[in-house]
Amino acid sequence: MDCLSSGFADIDHSRDSSIFTSCLTTLNSLPYFQDYKRKSFDLMNAREGCRVLEVGCGLGFDAIALARIVGSTGRVVAVDSSQTMLEAARSCAKSIGLSIDFVQGDADHLDLADESFDCARVDRTLQHIPEPRKVLAEMVRVTKSGGRIVAYEPDWGTFTIGSRDRQVTRKITNFWCDTFKSGWIGRFLHGHFMAIGLERILVYPSTLVITDLNLAEKVFDLFKNADKAMNLGLVSSCEVAAWLKELKEDSLQGRFFCSYTGFMVYGSKP
């Protein structure tokens, strides 16, 4: 069973990659994501002529936005571990006439020269990697002195679902968090930035609120993860049935609520 929380780490071996492409497309359409992405571009100081690195490019939405910013005199290199994602990203960029270097590789071992970029960015990728600090260290290595590093990551320990059954909700949200390789990465970004020697570090928290159950199911796999938690014996079938029934009833009455807090962190290389 492919799940969004764990499946992004190995999309090329999934049975149905469309669930991941659909999720990314949906997220990219939401104002919350559009707003923080624009802010991240500003924090990077991406401008015409810059050489920019995008780590974990997915479908290429952000690499394309950055390519438009840096123009024909700049360069965007977009790295992803998934050939499936890269093929889709290349196709999209080609269809609108943008030249972007899409590279398949591991984020923690970048096959790129030292100090070859003006700035670097990673967005919702570190949550799927067991040792995020290695990725950030690689980003620093390939960024020039004075260059900027920006990361945005959720902290799934902040995931809330508005159910009156606290016990079952805690079990399911904790299970969801623990299916990520680094589900608590949001709260550790600041410390990682300090540990790898970045300066002028700033942290910008923001909270995504979703009040549409259908949308929440599409991007959080609520029903599938509840079933998985049940199959692992974390909750009973009766508890899951009652929990899902409550969420659906709340949705019908316009009371459904869920949220998480993400953290965008900026730092500059000495």
FIVOMI-556074 format. One record per residue: residue number from 1; residue in one letter; x, y, z of N, C-alpha, C in turn. Coordinates in Angstrom, 2 decimals. Layout:
BEGIN
- NUM/A/X/Y/Z/X/Y/Z/X/Y/Z
...
! end
This chain:
BEGIN
- 1/M/0.84/-1.19/0.00/0.00/0.00/0.00/0.88/1.25/0.00
- 2/D/0.81/2.05/-1.05/1.59/3.27/-1.14/0.96/4.35/-0.26
- 3/C/1.78/4.96/0.60/1.30/6.03/1.46/2.15/7.27/1.24
- 4/L/1.53/8.43/1.33/2.23/9.67/1.06/3.37/9.91/2.05
- 5/S/3.16/9.57/3.31/4.16/9.88/4.33/5.46/9.13/4.12
- 6/S/5.39/7.87/3.77/6.59/7.06/3.59/6.98/6.88/2.13
- 7/G/6.01/6.98/1.22/6.25/6.65/-0.18/7.10/7.64/-0.94
- 8/F/7.12/8.91/-0.51/7.91/9.91/-1.23/9.40/9.59/-1.21
- 9/A/9.83/8.77/-0.25/11.24/8.43/-0.16/11.68/7.48/-1.27
- 10/D/10.73/6.83/-1.94/11.09/5.86/-2.98/9.98/5.77/-4.02
- 11/I/9.70/6.87/-4.68/8.59/6.93/-5.62/8.77/5.97/-6.79
- 12/D/10.00/5.79/-7.25/10.23/4.97/-8.43/9.85/3.50/-8.24
- 13/H/9.72/3.07/-6.99/9.31/1.69/-6.72/7.88/1.60/-6.21
- 14/S/7.15/2.68/-6.33/5.74/2.66/-5.91/4.89/1.96/-6.96
- 15/R/3.76/1.47/-6.54/2.85/0.81/-7.47/2.05/1.82/-8.29
- 16/D/1.87/3.00/-7.74/1.09/4.01/-8.44/1.66/5.39/-8.12
- 17/S/2.54/5.89/-8.98/3.19/7.17/-8.72/2.23/8.35/-8.85
- 18/S/1.05/8.11/-9.42/0.11/9.21/-9.63/-0.39/9.81/-8.32
- 19/I/-0.40/9.02/-7.24/-0.87/9.57/-5.97/0.10/10.63/-5.46
- 20/F/1.39/10.50/-5.81/2.38/11.47/-5.39/2.35/12.72/-6.27
- 21/T/2.21/12.51/-7.57/2.13/13.67/-8.47/0.86/14.47/-8.20
- 22/S/-0.23/13.75/-7.91/-1.49/14.44/-7.60/-1.37/15.25/-6.31
- 23/C/-0.72/14.68/-5.30/-0.53/15.38/-4.04/0.30/16.65/-4.24
- 24/L/1.42/16.54/-4.96/2.28/17.70/-5.19/1.55/18.79/-5.97
- 25/T/0.77/18.37/-6.97/0.02/19.35/-7.77/-1.01/20.07/-6.93
- 26/T/-1.69/19.31/-6.06/-2.69/19.92/-5.17/-2.04/20.91/-4.21
- 27/L/-0.95/20.50/-3.57/-0.27/21.38/-2.63/0.21/22.66/-3.31
- 28/N/0.73/22.52/-4.51/1.24/23.68/-5.23/0.15/24.68/-5.59
- 29/S/-1.10/24.23/-5.61/-2.21/25.12/-5.95/-2.75/25.90/-4.75
- 30/L/-2.33/25.51/-3.53/-2.89/26.12/-2.33/-2.16/27.42/-1.97
- 31/P/-2.89/28.47/-1.58/-2.27/29.76/-1.24/-1.18/29.66/-0.18
- 32/Y/-1.35/28.80/0.82/-0.35/28.66/1.88/1.01/28.32/1.28
- 33/F/1.04/27.35/0.38/2.30/26.91/-0.22/2.85/27.96/-1.18
- 34/Q/1.97/28.58/-1.93/2.41/29.64/-2.85/3.05/30.79/-2.09
- 35/D/2.48/31.14/-0.93/2.99/32.27/-0.15/4.38/31.99/0.42
- 36/Y/4.56/30.82/1.05/5.86/30.60/1.66/6.94/30.35/0.61
- 37/K/6.55/29.79/-0.54/7.53/29.61/-1.61/8.04/30.96/-2.11
- 38/R/7.14/31.93/-2.32/7.57/33.26/-2.74/8.53/33.86/-1.70
- 39/K/8.18/33.68/-0.44/9.05/34.21/0.62/10.42/33.54/0.58
- 40/S/10.44/32.24/0.31/11.73/31.53/0.26/12.59/32.05/-0.88
- 41/F/11.98/32.36/-2.02/12.76/32.91/-3.14/13.37/34.25/-2.76
- 42/D/12.59/35.06/-2.03/13.10/36.36/-1.59/14.26/36.18/-0.60
- 43/L/14.12/35.24/0.33/15.17/35.00/1.32/16.46/34.50/0.67
- 44/M/16.32/33.73/-0.39/17.49/33.25/-1.13/18.23/34.38/-1.82
- 45/N/17.54/35.48/-2.02/18.05/36.60/-2.83/18.28/36.15/-4.28
- 46/A/17.40/35.27/-4.75/17.47/34.82/-6.15/17.15/35.99/-7.06
- 47/R/18.00/36.21/-8.04/17.81/37.33/-8.95/18.44/36.99/-10.30
- 48/E/18.26/37.88/-11.26/18.76/37.63/-12.60/20.26/37.36/-12.59
- 49/G/20.64/36.28/-13.28/22.04/35.92/-13.39/22.56/34.99/-12.32
- 50/C/21.74/34.68/-11.31/22.18/33.81/-10.21/22.28/32.35/-10.65
- 51/R/23.18/31.63/-9.97/23.26/30.17/-10.09/22.59/29.59/-8.86
- 52/V/21.49/28.84/-9.07/20.62/28.41/-7.98/20.53/26.88/-7.95
- 53/L/20.58/26.33/-6.73/20.40/24.89/-6.54/19.07/24.62/-5.85
- 54/E/18.28/23.73/-6.44/17.01/23.28/-5.85/17.16/21.80/-5.53
- 55/V/17.12/21.45/-4.24/17.30/20.07/-3.79/15.94/19.43/-3.53
- 56/G/15.71/18.28/-4.19/14.41/17.62/-4.06/13.36/18.34/-4.87
- 57/C/13.57/18.41/-6.18/12.75/19.30/-7.02/11.37/18.75/-7.33
- 58/G/11.12/17.45/-7.13/9.81/16.90/-7.42/9.39/17.14/-8.86
- 59/L/8.21/17.68/-9.05/7.67/17.93/-10.39/8.25/19.19/-11.04
- 60/G/9.13/19.87/-10.34/9.83/21.00/-10.95/9.14/22.34/-10.85
- 61/F/8.05/22.44/-10.08/7.31/23.70/-9.99/8.22/24.84/-9.52
- 62/D/9.00/24.59/-8.46/9.82/25.66/-7.89/11.05/25.93/-8.74
- 63/A/11.60/24.89/-9.35/12.74/25.09/-10.26/12.33/25.97/-11.44
- 64/I/11.12/25.77/-11.93/10.62/26.59/-13.04/10.43/28.04/-12.59
- 65/A/9.88/28.23/-11.40/9.71/29.60/-10.87/11.06/30.28/-10.71
- 66/L/12.05/29.54/-10.22/13.38/30.11/-10.04/14.05/30.41/-11.38
- 67/A/13.83/29.54/-12.37/14.41/29.78/-13.71/13.88/31.07/-14.31
- 68/R/12.63/31.37/-14.07/12.05/32.62/-14.56/12.68/33.81/-13.86
- 69/I/13.03/33.64/-12.58/13.64/34.74/-11.82/15.07/35.00/-12.28
- 70/V/15.87/33.95/-12.46/17.29/34.15/-12.79/17.51/34.45/-14.26
- 71/G/16.52/34.13/-15.10/16.58/34.49/-16.51/17.61/33.71/-17.31
- 72/S/17.82/34.14/-18.52/18.70/33.42/-19.45/20.17/33.51/-19.06
- 73/T/20.53/34.51/-18.25/21.92/34.64/-17.82/22.22/33.85/-16.55
- 74/G/21.18/33.31/-15.92/21.36/32.52/-14.72/21.30/31.03/-15.02
- 75/R/21.37/30.23/-13.96/21.31/28.78/-14.14/20.62/28.17/-12.93
- 76/V/19.71/27.24/-13.18/19.06/26.47/-12.12/19.43/25.01/-12.29
- 77/V/19.95/24.41/-11.22/20.19/22.97/-11.18/19.21/22.39/-10.17
- 78/A/18.42/21.42/-10.63/17.38/20.82/-9.80/17.68/19.34/-9.62
- 79/V/17.85/18.91/-8.38/18.24/17.53/-8.07/17.07/16.78/-7.45
- 80/D/16.90/15.53/-7.86/15.91/14.67/-7.23/16.38/13.22/-7.36
- 81/S/15.98/12.39/-6.41/16.37/10.98/-6.45/15.47/10.16/-7.36
- 82/S/14.30/10.70/-7.72/13.30/9.95/-8.47/13.36/10.25/-9.95
- 83/Q/13.57/9.22/-10.74/13.54/9.38/-12.19/12.14/9.72/-12.66
- 84/T/11.13/9.18/-12.00/9.73/9.47/-12.34/9.45/10.96/-12.22
- 85/M/9.86/11.56/-11.09/9.65/12.98/-10.88/10.42/13.81/-11.90
- 86/L/11.67/13.42/-12.15/12.52/14.19/-13.06/11.98/14.17/-14.49
- 87/E/11.46/13.04/-14.92/10.90/12.97/-16.27/9.72/13.92/-16.41
- 88/A/8.87/13.95/-15.38/7.72/14.86/-15.41/8.18/16.31/-15.37
- 89/A/9.19/16.61/-14.55/9.70/17.97/-14.43/10.33/18.44/-15.74
- 90/R/11.12/17.58/-16.36/11.75/17.94/-17.64/10.70/18.22/-18.70
- 91/S/9.67/17.40/-18.75/8.61/17.57/-19.73/7.90/18.90/-19.54
- 92/C/7.63/19.25/-18.28/6.94/20.51/-17.99/7.80/21.71/-18.37
- 93/A/9.08/21.68/-17.99/9.97/22.79/-18.30/10.15/22.96/-19.80
- 94/K/10.27/21.84/-20.51/10.46/21.89/-21.96/9.24/22.48/-22.66
- 95/S/8.06/22.15/-22.13/6.83/22.60/-22.78/6.65/24.12/-22.71
- 96/I/7.33/24.75/-21.74/7.22/26.22/-21.63/8.53/26.91/-21.99
- 97/G/9.44/26.13/-22.57/10.65/26.72/-23.15/11.71/27.15/-22.16
- 98/L/11.77/26.53/-20.97/12.78/26.89/-19.99/13.89/25.84/-19.96
- 99/S/15.10/26.31/-19.83/16.26/25.42/-19.77/16.70/25.28/-18.32
- 100/I/16.50/24.09/-17.75/16.87/23.80/-16.37/17.65/22.49/-16.37
- 101/D/18.72/22.43/-15.58/19.49/21.19/-15.47/18.85/20.30/-14.41
- 102/F/18.11/19.30/-14.84/17.50/18.34/-13.92/18.46/17.16/-13.76
- 103/V/18.85/16.88/-12.52/19.89/15.90/-12.25/19.36/14.85/-11.26
- 104/Q/19.54/13.58/-11.60/19.19/12.52/-10.66/20.36/12.27/-9.73
- 105/G/20.09/12.25/-8.44/21.16/12.02/-7.49/20.66/12.03/-6.06
- 106/D/21.53/11.63/-5.14/21.20/11.63/-3.72/21.53/12.98/-3.12
- 107/A/20.61/13.51/-2.36/20.78/14.85/-1.80/21.94/14.92/-0.81
- 108/D/22.28/13.79/-0.19/23.37/13.83/0.79/24.74/13.53/0.19
- 109/H/24.79/13.32/-1.13/26.06/13.15/-1.85/25.93/13.84/-3.22
- 110/L/25.92/15.15/-3.23/25.71/15.90/-4.46/26.95/15.83/-5.35
- 111/D/26.74/15.45/-6.59/27.84/15.38/-7.55/28.01/16.76/-8.21
- 112/L/28.34/17.73/-7.36/28.45/19.12/-7.80/29.71/19.74/-7.18
- 113/A/30.29/20.70/-7.87/31.55/21.30/-7.43/31.34/22.19/-6.21
- 114/D/32.38/22.31/-5.40/32.37/23.21/-4.26/32.12/24.65/-4.72
- 115/E/31.35/25.38/-3.91/31.14/26.81/-4.10/30.75/27.18/-5.53
- 116/S/29.81/26.43/-6.08/29.40/26.66/-7.47/28.03/27.32/-7.60
- 117/F/27.37/27.64/-6.46/26.04/28.26/-6.51/25.99/29.50/-5.63
- 118/D/25.16/30.43/-6.06/24.94/31.65/-5.27/23.99/31.42/-4.11
- 119/C/23.09/30.46/-4.25/22.13/30.16/-3.21/21.56/28.76/-3.43
- 120/A/20.99/28.20/-2.37/20.45/26.84/-2.45/19.19/26.74/-1.60
- 121/R/18.32/25.84/-2.01/17.01/25.73/-1.37/16.58/24.28/-1.30
- 122/V/15.91/23.91/-0.20/15.29/22.59/-0.07/13.91/22.78/0.54
- 123/D/12.92/22.07/0.02/11.52/22.30/0.40/10.80/20.97/0.58
- 124/R/10.47/20.62/1.83/9.69/19.42/2.15/10.36/18.13/1.65
- 125/T/11.67/18.15/1.60/12.43/16.97/1.20/13.13/16.32/2.39
- 126/L/13.60/17.12/3.32/14.35/16.59/4.46/13.50/15.67/5.33
- 127/Q/12.20/15.87/5.33/11.33/14.99/6.12/11.39/13.54/5.67
- 128/H/11.82/13.32/4.42/11.89/11.98/3.86/13.29/11.37/3.90
- 129/I/14.22/12.04/4.59/15.62/11.63/4.60/16.05/11.34/6.04
- 130/P/16.71/10.21/6.30/17.03/9.85/7.68/18.07/10.75/8.34
- 131/E/19.00/11.33/7.58/20.02/12.20/8.16/20.01/13.55/7.45
- 132/P/19.07/14.40/7.79/18.90/15.69/7.08/20.11/16.60/7.16
- 133/R/20.87/16.52/8.26/22.01/17.43/8.40/23.04/17.20/7.30
- 134/K/23.19/15.96/6.84/24.13/15.68/5.76/23.73/16.42/4.48
- 135/V/22.43/16.48/4.22/21.95/17.19/3.03/22.25/18.68/3.15
- 136/L/21.97/19.24/4.30/22.23/20.66/4.51/23.73/20.97/4.41
- 137/A/24.57/20.07/4.92/26.01/20.26/4.82/26.47/20.25/3.37
- 138/E/25.87/19.38/2.56/26.20/19.34/1.14/25.76/20.63/0.44
- 139/M/24.61/21.13/0.82/24.14/22.39/0.24/25.10/23.53/0.58
- 140/V/25.61/23.54/1.80/26.58/24.56/2.19/27.87/24.39/1.40
- 141/R/28.31/23.16/1.23/29.56/22.91/0.49/29.52/23.49/-0.91
- 142/V/28.40/23.34/-1.60/28.34/23.76/-3.00/27.92/25.22/-3.17
- 143/T/27.66/25.91/-2.05/27.27/27.33/-2.10/28.48/28.21/-1.83
- 144/K/28.54/29.31/-2.55/29.65/30.25/-2.40/29.61/30.94/-1.04
- 145/S/30.76/31.44/-0.62/30.82/32.25/0.59/29.91/33.46/0.43
- 146/G/29.10/33.72/1.44/28.12/34.80/1.37/26.81/34.38/0.77
- 147/G/26.75/33.15/0.24/25.51/32.65/-0.35/24.49/32.25/0.71
- 148/R/23.26/32.14/0.28/22.16/31.88/1.22/21.59/30.48/1.06
- 149/I/21.25/29.87/2.19/20.61/28.56/2.24/19.23/28.74/2.87
- 150/V/18.20/28.18/2.23/16.84/28.26/2.75/16.22/26.87/2.76
- 151/A/15.58/26.53/3.86/14.87/25.24/3.98/13.49/25.48/4.56
- 152/Y/12.52/24.76/4.02/11.18/24.74/4.62/10.82/23.28/4.89
- 153/E/10.38/22.98/6.11/9.96/21.63/6.44/8.81/21.66/7.45
- 154/P/7.87/20.73/7.31/6.84/20.57/8.33/7.45/19.97/9.60
- 155/D/6.75/20.13/10.70/7.04/19.36/11.90/5.77/18.58/12.22
- 156/W/5.81/17.27/11.97/4.59/16.48/12.09/4.21/16.19/13.53
- 157/G/5.06/16.62/14.48/4.64/16.59/15.87/3.61/17.67/16.17
- 158/T/3.41/18.60/15.23/2.42/19.66/15.41/1.11/19.35/14.68
- 159/F/1.00/18.17/14.10/-0.19/17.81/13.31/-1.40/17.69/14.23
- 160/T/-2.45/18.46/13.92/-3.68/18.42/14.72/-4.86/17.98/13.87
- 161/I/-5.75/17.23/14.49/-7.02/16.86/13.87/-8.10/17.10/14.91
- 162/G/-9.15/17.82/14.53/-10.17/18.23/15.48/-11.18/17.15/15.81
- 163/S/-10.72/16.12/16.52/-11.63/15.07/16.99/-11.76/15.16/18.50
- 164/R/-12.92/14.82/19.01/-13.11/14.82/20.46/-12.48/13.60/21.12
- 165/D/-12.13/12.59/20.35/-11.50/11.40/20.91/-9.98/11.62/20.94
- 166/R/-9.50/12.13/22.06/-8.09/12.49/22.16/-7.17/11.28/22.03
- 167/Q/-7.56/10.18/22.65/-6.69/9.01/22.68/-6.45/8.46/21.28
- 168/V/-7.52/8.25/20.53/-7.38/7.70/19.18/-6.68/8.72/18.28
- 169/T/-7.03/9.99/18.41/-6.39/11.01/17.57/-4.90/11.06/17.81
- 170/R/-4.48/11.02/19.08/-3.05/11.02/19.39/-2.34/9.82/18.76
- 171/K/-2.96/8.66/18.85/-2.33/7.47/18.30/-2.17/7.58/16.79
- 172/I/-3.19/8.09/16.12/-3.14/8.17/14.65/-2.19/9.27/14.19
- 173/T/-2.21/10.44/14.85/-1.30/11.51/14.44/0.15/11.15/14.77
- 174/N/0.38/10.48/15.89/1.74/10.04/16.21/2.21/8.98/15.21
- 175/F/1.31/8.10/14.82/1.65/7.09/13.82/2.02/7.75/12.50
- 176/W/1.22/8.73/12.09/1.51/9.47/10.85/2.90/10.10/10.93
- 177/C/3.19/10.78/12.04/4.49/11.43/12.21/5.63/10.43/12.10
- 178/D/5.48/9.29/12.72/6.56/8.32/12.78/6.77/7.55/11.49
- 179/T/5.85/7.67/10.52/6.07/7.02/9.22/7.02/7.83/8.34
- 180/F/7.28/9.08/8.70/8.31/9.87/8.01/9.68/9.49/8.57
- 181/K/10.68/9.55/7.71/12.04/9.26/8.18/12.53/10.32/9.16
- 182/S/12.06/11.56/8.99/12.44/12.65/9.90/11.21/13.50/10.17
- 183/G/10.25/12.93/10.88/8.97/13.60/11.10/9.05/14.84/11.96
- 184/W/10.12/14.97/12.76/10.29/16.14/13.62/11.30/17.14/13.06
- 185/I/11.62/17.05/11.78/12.69/17.87/11.22/12.44/19.36/11.41
- 186/G/11.19/19.80/11.37/10.92/21.23/11.51/11.56/21.84/12.74
- 187/R/11.46/21.17/13.88/11.97/21.73/15.13/13.50/21.65/15.23
- 188/F/14.11/20.84/14.36/15.56/20.70/14.41/16.30/21.52/13.36
- 189/L/15.59/22.17/12.45/16.26/22.92/11.40/17.19/24.00/11.96
- 190/H/16.72/24.74/12.93/17.53/25.82/13.50/18.84/25.26/14.04
- 191/G/18.77/24.17/14.78/19.97/23.57/15.34/20.90/23.05/14.27
- 192/H/20.34/22.46/13.22/21.18/21.96/12.11/21.90/23.13/11.42
- 193/F/21.17/24.22/11.21/21.79/25.39/10.57/22.96/25.91/11.42
- 194/M/22.79/25.91/12.72/23.86/26.35/13.60/25.04/25.37/13.53
- 195/A/24.74/24.08/13.56/25.79/23.06/13.61/26.66/23.05/12.36
- 196/I/26.09/23.43/11.22/26.88/23.41/9.97/27.52/24.76/9.69
- 197/G/27.45/25.67/10.67/28.22/26.89/10.60/27.60/28.06/9.87
- 198/L/26.29/28.03/9.64/25.65/29.16/8.96/25.49/30.34/9.91
- 199/E/25.39/31.51/9.33/25.29/32.74/10.11/23.96/33.45/9.82
- 200/R/23.63/34.42/10.68/22.43/35.26/10.53/21.18/34.39/10.34
- 201/I/21.07/33.38/11.15/19.98/32.40/11.01/18.66/33.02/11.47
- 202/L/17.63/32.85/10.65/16.29/33.32/10.98/15.30/32.18/10.80
- 203/V/14.28/32.14/11.65/13.26/31.09/11.60/11.89/31.73/11.41
- 204/Y/11.14/31.22/10.43/9.80/31.73/10.14/8.79/30.58/10.24
- 205/P/8.02/30.51/11.33/6.98/29.48/11.43/5.71/29.90/10.71
- 206/S/4.98/28.94/10.20/3.67/29.23/9.58/2.81/27.99/9.70
- 207/T/1.51/28.19/9.80/0.60/27.07/10.03/-0.38/26.92/8.87
- 208/L/-0.44/25.71/8.36/-1.43/25.35/7.34/-2.69/24.87/8.05
- 209/V/-3.83/25.45/7.69/-5.13/25.04/8.23/-5.97/24.51/7.08
- 210/I/-6.53/23.32/7.27/-7.43/22.73/6.27/-8.75/22.41/6.93
- 211/T/-9.83/22.90/6.36/-11.17/22.67/6.91/-12.05/21.86/5.95
- 212/D/-11.43/21.28/4.95/-12.13/20.46/3.96/-11.62/19.03/4.10
- 213/L/-12.49/18.11/4.52/-12.08/16.73/4.76/-11.56/16.08/3.49
- 214/N/-12.18/16.34/2.36/-11.73/15.73/1.11/-10.31/16.17/0.76
- 215/L/-10.02/17.45/0.97/-8.67/17.94/0.72/-7.69/17.33/1.71
- 216/A/-8.08/17.26/2.97/-7.21/16.67/3.99/-6.90/15.21/3.67
- 217/E/-7.88/14.50/3.19/-7.66/13.10/2.81/-6.70/13.00/1.64
- 218/K/-6.80/13.94/0.72/-5.95/13.90/-0.46/-4.49/14.17/-0.14
- 219/V/-4.24/15.03/0.84/-2.85/15.40/1.13/-2.29/14.77/2.40
- 220/F/-3.15/14.18/3.23/-2.68/13.58/4.47/-2.99/12.08/4.58
- 221/D/-3.72/11.52/3.61/-4.02/10.08/3.68/-4.68/9.68/5.00
- 222/L/-5.63/10.47/5.48/-6.19/10.22/6.80/-6.79/8.82/6.92
- 223/F/-7.60/8.44/5.95/-8.29/7.15/6.04/-7.31/5.99/5.91
- 224/K/-6.39/6.11/4.96/-5.42/5.03/4.75/-4.53/4.84/5.97
- 225/N/-4.10/5.95/6.58/-3.24/5.84/7.75/-3.99/5.33/8.97
- 226/A/-5.26/5.66/9.07/-6.08/5.09/10.15/-6.18/3.58/9.99
- 227/D/-6.36/3.12/8.76/-6.42/1.68/8.50/-5.09/1.01/8.80
- 228/K/-3.99/1.65/8.44/-2.67/1.08/8.72/-2.42/1.00/10.22
- 229/A/-2.81/2.04/10.96/-2.66/2.02/12.41/-3.49/0.89/13.02
- 230/M/-4.67/0.67/12.46/-5.52/-0.43/12.93/-4.86/-1.78/12.64
- 231/N/-4.33/-1.94/11.43/-3.71/-3.22/11.04/-2.48/-3.53/11.88
- 232/L/-1.84/-2.49/12.39/-0.67/-2.69/13.26/-1.06/-2.87/14.72
- 233/G/-2.35/-2.80/15.01/-2.82/-3.01/16.37/-2.71/-1.80/17.27
- 234/L/-2.48/-0.64/16.69/-2.37/0.58/17.49/-3.73/1.08/17.95
- 235/V/-4.74/0.85/17.13/-6.12/1.18/17.45/-7.00/0.04/16.97
- 236/S/-8.18/-0.09/17.57/-9.09/-1.17/17.18/-9.95/-0.76/15.99
- 237/S/-10.55/-1.72/15.35/-11.43/-1.43/14.22/-12.62/-0.59/14.65
- 238/C/-13.13/-0.85/15.87/-14.26/-0.05/16.38/-13.85/1.40/16.62
- 239/E/-12.64/1.58/17.15/-12.16/2.94/17.40/-11.98/3.71/16.10
- 240/V/-11.41/3.04/15.09/-11.21/3.69/13.80/-12.55/4.05/13.17
- 241/A/-13.49/3.12/13.21/-14.80/3.37/12.60/-15.48/4.57/13.25
- 242/A/-15.43/4.63/14.59/-16.07/5.73/15.30/-15.34/7.06/15.02
- 243/W/-14.02/6.99/14.94/-13.21/8.19/14.69/-13.49/8.75/13.30
- 244/L/-13.50/7.90/12.30/-13.78/8.35/10.94/-15.22/8.84/10.80
- 245/K/-16.14/8.19/11.48/-17.55/8.61/11.44/-17.69/10.03/12.00
- 246/E/-16.97/10.32/13.07/-17.01/11.66/13.65/-16.45/12.70/12.68
- 247/L/-15.32/12.39/12.04/-14.74/13.33/11.10/-15.68/13.62/9.94
- 248/K/-16.32/12.58/9.43/-17.25/12.76/8.32/-18.47/13.58/8.74
- 249/E/-18.97/13.34/9.94/-20.11/14.12/10.43/-19.71/15.58/10.63
- 250/D/-18.52/15.80/11.18/-18.03/17.18/11.34/-17.90/17.86/9.98
- 251/S/-17.45/17.11/8.99/-17.30/17.68/7.65/-18.65/18.11/7.08
- 252/L/-19.65/17.28/7.25/-20.98/17.61/6.74/-21.55/18.86/7.40
- 253/Q/-21.16/19.10/8.66/-21.66/20.25/9.39/-20.69/21.44/9.34
- 254/G/-19.63/21.32/8.52/-18.69/22.42/8.36/-17.76/22.62/9.53
- 255/R/-17.57/21.58/10.37/-16.74/21.72/11.57/-15.38/21.05/11.45
- 256/F/-15.10/20.41/10.33/-13.84/19.68/10.23/-12.66/20.64/10.32
- 257/F/-11.59/20.19/11.02/-10.39/21.03/11.18/-9.16/20.15/11.30
- 258/C/-8.11/20.51/10.57/-6.80/19.92/10.82/-5.74/20.95/10.45
- 259/S/-4.53/20.76/10.98/-3.47/21.74/10.74/-2.11/21.12/11.02
- 260/Y/-1.07/21.79/10.54/0.30/21.52/10.99/1.08/22.81/10.89
- 261/T/2.18/22.88/11.63/3.07/24.03/11.55/4.35/23.63/10.83
- 262/G/4.75/24.47/9.87/6.01/24.28/9.17/6.97/25.40/9.53
- 263/F/8.26/25.15/9.32/9.28/26.12/9.67/10.18/26.39/8.47
- 264/M/10.30/27.67/8.11/11.25/28.06/7.09/12.44/28.70/7.79
- 265/V/13.63/28.20/7.45/14.84/28.67/8.11/15.81/29.18/7.05
- 266/Y/16.40/30.31/7.35/17.36/30.96/6.46/18.70/31.10/7.17
- 267/G/19.78/30.94/6.41/21.11/31.19/6.94/22.05/31.54/5.80
- 268/S/23.14/32.22/6.12/24.12/32.58/5.10/25.45/31.88/5.39
- 269/K/26.18/31.55/4.34/27.47/30.88/4.48/28.55/31.91/4.75
- 270/P/29.39/31.70/5.77/30.44/32.67/6.07/31.40/32.87/4.89
! end
